[in-house]
């Protein structure tokens, strides 16, 4: 598994597997086992989907050593409170049967829509995460869906700057300004929803030619686009063949012409999220 190094020296896999929010619990558990089997080492759970118990079951069933995995979860927007943050992390560690998380993220920034003191509240939340990081319960801390103003608030006033910022990134939504800011401060950018435009793109002749050229699926090309963009894509599936396919992206690289086509591709249905109002969309 290819890795990147966070600025604190922590190694992070370049691709992650999101735990499925599947009504068939056994199928979701088996997808974790399959993901580990094919090579995924970064497993991502989400408090909003309440799938931490499924992750725990998948980890047990796989029998894979904990120290060789990179486990991530996040704090939902209703959890921005000192005692709440600590309680949620400690409860999560108990559910997963581990002493630490490799990465913990603030899922969505508080902003003007949540009150005049949103900046102070974000910092208060971050300070708890700094404490948990210093205690070793969190090996890395970061944010998700943070724009430049949210990042500046932490970078300029906190003791520890974010190590990761997770953003919705795919053709049509490349978040160039935020990515450049993160690069300036050595903040790794992770891409959620990298396959969002798949159903629209697959109709284009230019894309069909690209798939023939690389002998890859569109999902593989979109995941490769993320890596070539220097972001770390997250993917998920409950189907074994798709899990295998989504991992099989390390034997090719997009040439400059194809990369530029995807980078500059635009569509009216795909625009950057408005994360300035404090309320995350349900799909994120």
Beta strands, then each sheet from edge to edge (+ up, - down):
strand 1: 3-5
strand 2: 11-13
strand 3: 16-18
strand 4: 42-44
strand 5: 70-75
strand 6: 103-106
strand 7: 141-144
strand 8: 164-168
strand 9: 188-192
strand 10: 232-235
sheet 1: 1+ 2-
sheet 2: 3+ 4+ 5+ 6+ 7+ 8+ 9+ 10+ 3+
end
